[in-house]
Amino acid sequence: MIIYNVTSNIDESIHQKWLKWVKEHIPQVLSTGHFTEAKLTRVLVKEDLGGVTYSIQYRAKSREALDAYYKNDADKLRQDVLKNFGDSVLSFRTELEIIDEYTVNFK
């Protein structure tokens, strides 16, 4: 299983506008059919350059699904960020491979 992680630093002047926008953007990414779920998290480390940092973790159905997302959908969705926020949002993307998952079962 692959996690497609998008980490973004948002200029404080547009933080609330971006947060509202991203909550509409995530369902658009999920509607491509390449992911099974997404988690929006706030990064708790203070950035030296300021701003507010978030991570969105999309769980891809498979490596092939993520490759299909890159080929068919990623550019259009990335352009939407640039169109709305320009350089007020700086993002980088990473891919994570899930090796094992563990849960605690309390009885």
Stockholm file with secondary structure:
# STOCKHOLM 1.0

chainA/1-107         MIIYNVTSNIDESIHQKWLKWVKEHIPQVLSTGHFTEAKLTRVLVKEDLGGVTYSIQYRAKSREALDAYYKNDADKLRQDVLKNFGDSVLSFRTELEIIDEYTVNFK
#=GR chainA/1-107 SS CEEEEEEEEECGGGHHHHHHHHHHHHHHHHTTSSEEEEEEEECCSCCTTCSEEEEEEEEESCHHHHHHHIIIIIHHHHHHHHHHHGGGEEEEEEEEECCCCCCCCCC
#=GC SS_cons         CEEEEEEEEECGGGHHHHHHHHHHHHHHHHTTSSEEEEEEEECCSCCTTCSEEEEEEEEESCHHHHHHHIIIIIHHHHHHHHHHHGGGEEEEEEEEECCCCCCCCCC
//
